[in-house]
């Protein structure tokens, strides 16, 4: 997940924006997996601030009625 967020944002972004991006990306991946597909997600090495933000929200997702929602994302 750090690599996915790192592809969209870097350490110059506000921590809360990085955390929101991580939740959106994670939910997008989980929704795709639940639908039986593996989404294409770009990756790039993440900086220490990105990694710390992702760690804070790791495993958090957005759902409605227990189902992952579609959350396309970009910086």
C-alpha positions as CSV (number, residue, x, y, z in Angstrom):
1,X,0.0,0.0,0.0
2,X,2.9,2.3,0.7
3,X,4.1,1.8,-2.9
4,X,0.6,2.6,-4.3
5,X,0.2,5.8,-2.2
6,X,3.8,6.7,-3.1
7,X,3.0,6.6,-6.8
8,X,0.3,9.3,-6.3
9,X,1.8,11.4,-3.5
10,X,5.1,12.2,-1.8
11,X,6.2,13.4,1.5
12,X,5.4,17.0,0.6
13,X,1.6,16.3,1.1
14,X,-0.2,16.9,4.4
15,X,-0.3,13.8,6.6
16,X,-4.1,13.7,6.7
17,X,-4.2,13.8,2.9
18,X,-1.8,10.9,2.8
19,X,-3.9,8.9,5.2
20,X,-7.1,9.6,3.2
21,X,-5.3,8.5,0.0
22,X,-4.2,5.3,1.7
23,X,-7.8,4.5,2.8
24,X,-9.1,5.2,-0.6
25,X,-6.5,3.1,-2.3
26,X,-6.9,0.2,0.1
27,X,-10.7,0.3,-0.4
28,X,-10.3,0.4,-4.2
29,X,-8.0,-2.7,-4.1
30,X,-10.3,-4.6,-1.7
31,X,-13.4,-3.7,-3.8
32,X,-11.7,-5.0,-7.0
33,X,-10.6,-8.2,-5.2
34,X,-14.1,-8.8,-3.9
35,X,-15.3,-8.5,-7.5
36,X,-12.8,-11.1,-8.6
37,X,-10.3,-8.9,-10.2
38,X,-6.8,-7.6,-9.5
39,X,-6.7,-3.9,-10.2
40,X,-3.8,-2.2,-12.0
41,X,-2.2,0.2,-9.5
42,X,0.9,2.1,-10.2
43,X,3.7,1.9,-7.7
44,X,6.7,3.9,-6.7
45,X,9.0,4.0,-3.6
46,X,7.4,5.9,-0.8
47,X,9.1,8.3,1.6
48,X,9.1,8.0,5.3
49,X,6.2,10.4,5.8
50,X,4.1,8.4,3.4
51,X,5.0,5.1,5.1
52,X,4.1,6.5,8.5
53,X,0.8,7.8,7.3
54,X,-0.1,4.5,5.7
55,X,0.9,2.6,9.0
56,X,-1.6,4.8,10.9
57,X,-4.6,3.7,8.8
58,X,-3.5,0.3,7.6
59,X,-6.6,-2.0,7.3
60,X,-9.1,0.9,7.4
61,X,-11.6,0.9,4.5
62,X,-14.9,2.4,3.4
63,X,-18.0,0.3,3.2
64,X,-21.7,0.6,2.8
65,X,-23.8,-2.2,4.2
66,X,-20.7,-4.2,4.8
67,X,-19.5,-4.1,1.2
68,X,-16.5,-2.2,-0.1
69,X,-17.4,0.8,-2.1
70,X,-15.8,1.9,-5.4
71,X,-13.2,4.5,-4.6
72,X,-11.2,5.5,-7.6
73,X,-8.4,7.8,-6.4
74,X,-5.7,10.2,-7.5
75,X,-3.7,12.9,-6.0
